[in-house]
């Protein structure tokens, strides 16, 4: 089940037992060399440079087609997984290029592959065969205090699901099996506050995982929702739209918590807060944006920190929920905490013992 299938349906959810560890590092220098891979998940795609329609038996195209299908660019019914570059693949590449503001040649050029090999959100960009990432929309009034005048590129899930107007106080909980350290929990709280600052919504942590509106967990590999994680880099996390409220992160990533990448970083270092802020946008009903500076842009290079909401993010979430009465229409003012203030172990292994949820039958209405 991909982002395209997160639309409300009746379904059974059964999580299987697994065990793994989530790695949290106070800074980039504390990542052990043994956890830094020699190659990243999609780096092999770089050898496809220059591939175009009509080429036959190009080693690696089968895997690339599966990548594009996973993120919605090839229809779910597409089954021609050969190493031939056909017209369907060319069309899918053009759609990808449009979404990422690239020249839509249909050829795998350098700039296209540069984006494709980046780690990214596991939610799809194309929903049921339709992409809106590249469609600029004239902004609609969303706040009496708004002073933003620009073309909007934010998107929503199919049917535009959102949390009910009567529910402005959302609770969130972490999987008890994760046993997250307090500094990581504080990072999540700060990420939620970034969205709360511009909307009427508030977010409160609860210890009751089963009853929480938003359920957060770190998992490894196949964790039972049809969207398996793929190890270091590749897909980093995914989240379900309202009112599902599930938020999963890949426990195999090298998650960095201090946000300081000024001195460079290993190719596998991922800023945890940047990913968390993005996925919260999905929990609230936002899809992906084609604005590269926005939080809801689908990809983020390793060793990059991006936590401040852009105008496009604010316009989108306020179209769904309205504005925080105290928000004056300017850029959010949340001040990042002091850097480098973590103390303790060289790095933290977060135990991720798998668990079995009861069968849950949920009916989600548009």
C-alpha positions as CSV (number, residue, x, y, z in Angstrom):
1,X,0.0,0.0,0.0
2,X,1.5,3.3,-1.1
3,X,0.7,6.9,-0.5
4,X,-1.8,6.5,-3.3
5,X,-3.7,3.9,-1.3
6,X,-3.9,5.9,1.9
7,X,-7.3,7.1,0.9
8,X,-10.1,6.0,3.3
9,X,-11.0,2.3,2.8
10,X,-12.0,-0.5,5.0
11,X,-8.9,-2.6,5.8
12,X,-7.3,-5.0,8.2
13,X,-4.1,-4.0,9.8
14,X,-1.8,-6.7,11.3
15,X,1.7,-6.0,12.3
16,X,4.2,-8.9,12.4
17,X,6.8,-9.6,15.0
18,X,10.3,-8.3,14.1
19,X,13.3,-6.9,16.0
20,X,15.7,-4.2,15.1
21,X,17.5,-1.2,16.5
22,X,17.1,2.5,15.7
23,X,20.4,4.5,15.8
24,X,20.4,8.0,17.2
25,X,23.6,10.0,17.2
26,X,24.1,13.3,19.1
27,X,26.3,14.5,16.2
28,X,27.7,13.4,12.9
29,X,31.2,12.6,14.4
30,X,29.7,10.0,16.6
31,X,28.5,7.7,13.7
32,X,30.8,4.6,13.8
33,X,32.5,3.9,10.4
34,X,30.9,0.4,10.5
35,X,27.5,2.0,10.1
36,X,28.5,4.1,7.1
37,X,27.6,2.1,3.9
38,X,29.9,2.0,0.9
39,X,27.0,2.7,-1.4
40,X,23.5,4.0,-1.0
41,X,20.2,2.3,-1.9
42,X,19.6,3.9,-5.3
43,X,23.2,4.9,-6.2
44,X,23.3,2.2,-8.9
45,X,20.8,4.2,-10.9
46,X,23.6,6.6,-11.8
47,X,24.9,4.0,-14.3
48,X,21.6,4.7,-16.3
49,X,22.9,8.1,-17.3
50,X,21.7,9.0,-20.8
51,X,19.2,6.2,-21.1
52,X,16.2,7.0,-23.3
53,X,13.2,5.5,-25.1
54,X,14.1,2.7,-27.6
55,X,17.1,1.3,-25.8
56,X,17.0,-2.4,-25.1
57,X,18.4,-4.6,-22.4
58,X,19.9,-1.9,-20.2
59,X,21.0,-3.5,-17.0
60,X,19.2,-1.8,-14.0
61,X,16.1,-0.6,-15.8
62,X,13.9,-3.3,-14.2
63,X,14.8,-2.0,-10.7
64,X,14.3,1.6,-11.8
65,X,10.8,0.8,-13.2
66,X,9.9,-0.7,-9.8
67,X,11.2,2.5,-8.1
68,X,8.9,4.6,-10.4
69,X,5.9,2.4,-9.8
70,X,6.5,2.5,-6.0
71,X,6.2,6.3,-6.1
72,X,3.2,6.3,-8.5
73,X,4.8,7.2,-11.7
74,X,4.1,3.9,-13.4
75,X,0.5,2.6,-13.0
76,X,0.0,-0.3,-10.6
77,X,-1.1,-2.4,-13.5
78,X,2.1,-1.9,-15.4
79,X,4.0,-5.3,-15.5
80,X,6.6,-4.9,-18.3
81,X,9.5,-5.2,-15.9
82,X,12.2,-5.9,-18.5
83,X,15.4,-3.9,-19.1
84,X,13.9,-2.2,-22.1
85,X,13.2,1.5,-22.2
86,X,9.6,1.8,-23.5
87,X,7.2,4.6,-24.1
88,X,5.5,4.1,-20.7
89,X,8.8,4.6,-18.9
90,X,9.5,7.7,-21.0
91,X,6.2,9.1,-20.0
92,X,6.8,8.3,-16.3
93,X,10.2,10.0,-16.4
94,X,8.7,13.1,-18.0
95,X,6.1,13.3,-15.2
96,X,8.9,12.9,-12.6
97,X,10.9,15.7,-14.3
98,X,7.9,18.0,-14.3
99,X,7.3,17.3,-10.6
100,X,10.8,18.2,-9.7
101,X,11.0,21.3,-12.0
102,X,13.4,19.6,-14.5
103,X,13.5,19.7,-18.2
104,X,10.9,17.1,-19.3
105,X,13.0,15.3,-21.9
106,X,12.0,11.8,-20.8
107,X,15.7,10.9,-20.8
108,X,17.7,10.0,-17.7
109,X,20.0,13.0,-17.7
110,X,22.4,14.1,-14.9
111,X,19.9,16.4,-13.2
112,X,17.2,13.8,-13.1
113,X,19.4,11.1,-11.7
114,X,20.7,13.6,-9.1
115,X,17.2,13.8,-7.7
116,X,16.3,10.2,-8.1
117,X,19.2,8.9,-6.0
118,X,18.4,11.2,-3.0
119,X,16.8,9.7,0.1
120,X,13.2,10.6,0.4
121,X,9.8,10.2,1.9
122,X,8.2,6.8,1.2
123,X,4.8,8.4,0.3
124,X,4.1,8.5,-3.4
125,X,4.1,11.6,-5.6
126,X,1.5,10.4,-8.0
127,X,-1.9,9.5,-6.7
128,X,-4.0,7.0,-8.6
129,X,-2.3,8.0,-11.9
130,X,-2.7,11.7,-11.3
131,X,0.1,14.1,-10.2
132,X,-0.5,17.6,-9.0
133,X,3.0,18.4,-7.8
134,X,3.8,20.3,-10.9
135,X,0.4,22.2,-11.1
136,X,0.7,25.7,-9.9
137,X,-2.6,26.8,-8.2
138,X,-3.6,30.4,-7.6
139,X,-3.6,30.8,-3.8
140,X,-7.0,31.0,-2.1
141,X,-7.7,33.1,1.0
142,X,-6.7,31.1,4.0
143,X,-6.0,33.6,6.7
144,X,-7.3,37.0,7.5
145,X,-3.8,38.0,8.4
146,X,-2.1,36.6,5.3
147,X,0.3,38.7,3.4
148,X,1.6,36.0,1.2
149,X,1.1,36.4,-2.6
150,X,2.5,33.6,-4.6
151,X,1.6,30.6,-6.7
152,X,0.9,27.6,-4.6
153,X,2.2,24.1,-5.2
154,X,1.0,22.3,-2.1
155,X,-1.3,19.3,-2.5
156,X,-3.6,17.2,-0.4
157,X,-4.5,13.5,-0.2
158,X,-7.4,12.3,-2.4
159,X,-10.6,13.5,-1.1
160,X,-8.8,16.2,1.0
161,X,-9.1,14.4,4.3
162,X,-8.4,16.4,7.5
163,X,-9.0,16.2,11.2
164,X,-12.5,17.3,12.2
165,X,-13.1,21.0,13.0
166,X,-14.1,19.9,16.5
167,X,-10.7,18.2,17.1
168,X,-8.1,20.8,17.4
169,X,-6.2,19.0,20.2
170,X,-4.4,16.0,18.8
171,X,-2.5,13.5,21.0
172,X,0.5,11.5,19.9
173,X,2.3,8.6,21.4
174,X,5.5,6.6,20.7
175,X,5.5,2.8,20.4
176,X,6.3,1.4,23.8
177,X,8.7,-1.1,22.2
178,X,10.9,1.8,21.0
179,X,11.8,3.1,24.4
180,X,12.9,6.5,22.9
181,X,15.3,8.6,24.9
182,X,14.0,12.0,26.2
183,X,16.1,14.1,23.8
184,X,14.5,12.3,20.8
185,X,11.0,12.8,22.3
186,X,11.8,16.5,22.7
187,X,12.8,16.7,19.1
188,X,9.4,15.4,18.0
189,X,7.7,17.9,20.3
190,X,9.6,20.7,18.7
191,X,8.6,19.5,15.2
192,X,5.0,19.4,16.2
193,X,5.3,22.9,17.5
194,X,6.4,24.2,14.1
195,X,2.9,23.2,12.7
196,X,1.1,24.4,15.8
197,X,2.6,27.8,15.5
198,X,0.7,28.5,12.2
199,X,-2.5,26.6,12.9
200,X,-5.1,26.3,15.6
201,X,-3.9,22.7,16.3
202,X,-2.1,21.7,19.4
203,X,-0.2,18.4,20.0
204,X,0.2,16.7,23.3
205,X,2.2,13.6,24.0
206,X,0.3,10.7,25.8
207,X,1.6,7.4,27.2
208,X,-1.5,5.7,25.8
209,X,-0.3,4.4,22.5
210,X,-3.5,2.6,21.5
211,X,-5.8,5.6,22.1
212,X,-3.5,8.3,20.7
213,X,-4.6,10.1,17.5
214,X,-1.0,9.9,16.1
215,X,1.0,6.7,16.6
216,X,4.7,7.0,16.0
217,X,7.2,4.1,15.7
218,X,10.6,3.1,14.3
219,X,10.7,-0.1,12.3
220,X,13.0,-2.1,10.2
221,X,12.3,-3.8,6.8
222,X,8.8,-5.3,6.4
223,X,6.8,-4.0,9.4
224,X,3.3,-5.2,8.3
225,X,1.8,-2.2,6.5
226,X,2.7,-3.1,3.0
227,X,5.4,-0.5,2.8
228,X,8.7,-2.2,3.9
229,X,11.7,0.0,4.6
230,X,14.9,-0.6,2.6
231,X,17.8,-0.1,5.0
232,X,20.2,2.9,5.1
233,X,18.9,5.8,3.0
234,X,16.4,5.1,0.2
235,X,13.0,5.7,1.9
236,X,13.3,7.3,5.3
237,X,9.8,7.4,6.6
238,X,6.1,7.4,5.7
239,X,2.9,8.6,7.2
240,X,-0.8,8.1,6.7
241,X,-3.4,10.8,6.2
242,X,-6.2,11.8,8.6
243,X,-7.8,10.1,10.4
244,X,-5.4,7.1,10.3
245,X,-2.5,8.9,12.0
246,X,0.2,6.3,11.7
247,X,3.8,7.6,11.3
248,X,6.7,5.1,10.7
249,X,10.4,5.8,10.5
250,X,13.2,3.5,9.3
251,X,15.1,2.2,12.3
252,X,18.1,1.4,10.1
253,X,18.9,5.0,9.3
254,X,21.7,6.9,11.0
255,X,19.5,9.5,12.7
256,X,21.4,12.7,13.8
257,X,19.7,14.7,16.5
258,X,21.8,17.9,16.9
259,X,21.2,19.2,13.4
260,X,24.7,20.4,12.9
261,X,26.2,19.5,9.5
262,X,28.5,22.5,9.1
263,X,31.6,20.4,9.2
264,X,30.4,18.0,6.5
265,X,28.8,14.6,7.3
266,X,28.9,10.9,6.3
267,X,26.9,10.2,3.2
268,X,24.4,8.3,5.4
269,X,23.7,10.9,8.0
270,X,20.0,12.0,8.2
271,X,18.7,14.9,10.2
272,X,15.8,13.4,12.2
273,X,13.9,16.6,12.9
274,X,13.8,17.5,9.2
275,X,12.1,14.2,8.4
276,X,9.8,14.4,11.3
277,X,8.5,17.9,10.3
278,X,7.8,16.6,6.8
279,X,5.9,13.6,7.9
280,X,3.8,15.6,10.3
281,X,2.6,17.5,7.2
282,X,1.3,14.2,5.9
283,X,-0.4,13.4,9.2
284,X,-2.3,16.6,8.8
285,X,-3.4,15.9,5.2
286,X,-0.7,17.6,3.1
287,X,0.7,15.8,0.0
288,X,4.0,16.6,-1.6
289,X,5.0,20.0,-3.1
290,X,7.2,20.8,-6.1
291,X,8.7,23.8,-4.2
292,X,12.2,22.7,-3.3
293,X,12.5,25.0,-0.3
294,X,9.2,23.7,1.2
295,X,9.1,21.1,4.0
296,X,6.7,19.0,1.9
297,X,9.2,18.6,-1.0
298,X,9.6,14.8,-1.3
299,X,13.4,14.4,-1.2
300,X,16.2,15.6,1.2
301,X,19.9,15.0,0.6
302,X,21.7,13.3,3.4
303,X,23.6,15.7,5.7
304,X,20.9,18.4,5.1
305,X,18.8,20.2,7.7
306,X,15.5,21.7,6.7
307,X,13.0,22.3,9.5
308,X,11.4,25.8,8.9
309,X,8.0,25.8,7.2
310,X,8.0,27.6,3.9
311,X,5.2,29.8,2.6
312,X,3.9,26.9,0.5
313,X,3.6,24.7,3.6
314,X,1.9,27.4,5.6
315,X,-0.6,28.1,2.8
316,X,-1.5,24.5,2.4
317,X,-2.0,23.6,6.1
318,X,-3.9,26.8,6.7
319,X,-6.2,26.0,3.8
320,X,-7.1,22.9,5.7
321,X,-7.3,24.3,9.3
322,X,-7.1,28.0,9.2
323,X,-4.6,30.1,11.0
324,X,-3.4,30.2,14.6
325,X,-5.0,33.4,16.0
326,X,-1.6,34.6,17.1
327,X,0.0,34.0,13.7
328,X,0.6,37.4,12.0
329,X,1.3,36.1,8.5
330,X,5.1,36.4,8.7
331,X,7.6,33.5,8.7
332,X,7.3,31.2,11.7
333,X,9.4,32.4,14.6
334,X,10.1,29.2,16.4
335,X,13.7,29.4,17.6
336,X,15.9,26.3,17.2
337,X,17.4,25.1,20.5
338,X,21.1,25.5,21.2
339,X,23.2,23.1,19.2
340,X,25.5,20.5,20.6
341,X,23.8,20.3,24.0
342,X,23.4,16.5,24.2
343,X,25.4,14.6,26.7
344,X,25.7,10.9,27.5
345,X,26.5,7.9,25.4
346,X,28.5,8.0,22.1
347,X,25.2,7.0,20.4
348,X,22.0,5.5,21.5
349,X,20.6,2.1,20.4
350,X,16.8,2.3,20.7
351,X,15.4,-1.1,21.2
352,X,12.8,-1.8,18.5
353,X,11.2,-5.1,19.5
354,X,8.4,-5.9,17.2
355,X,4.9,-6.4,18.5
356,X,1.6,-7.8,17.3
357,X,-1.3,-5.4,17.1
358,X,-4.8,-6.8,17.4
359,X,-6.7,-7.0,14.2
360,X,-8.1,-3.6,13.5
361,X,-10.9,-3.0,11.1
362,X,-11.1,0.7,10.3
363,X,-13.7,2.4,8.1
364,X,-12.4,5.8,7.1
365,X,-14.8,8.1,5.4
366,X,-13.9,11.0,3.1
